[in-house]
């Protein structure tokens, strides 16, 4: 579960932009900084396999679905066990970096597939088996 959180954190680190119809958000460590919640987790065991919903599945405990991940522009993150608190709690912290579209959380790399001022999607591969893919959607709070 901690590896999934590390992977999901990789995908957290996005934008503190204002809502504006004409505004464009450029991906950077500064624009990624902010607080997010995971709002979707999709998994495929191979390119040809059907997509599975890991967010609403038992893969993620209900008490972890409302956690807030805060990415600081200085390269640290915190996970706050918000809302329904897990036992033991899921509070955590660590470091993250962004280089181009590669985001690393505690050294685990992923790729930012899309980025807006309000959300981003991060993808990690080879999680459980070679060739699998996990895409996590993070929504700014």
Secondary structure, 3 states (H helix, E strand, C coil): CHHHHHHHHHCCCCCCCCCCCCCCCCCCHHHHCEEEEEEEEEEECCCCCCCEECCCCCCCCHHHCCCEEEECCCCEEEEECCCCCCCCCCCEEEEEEEECCEEEECCEEEEEEEECCCEEEEEEECCCCCCCEEEEEEEEC
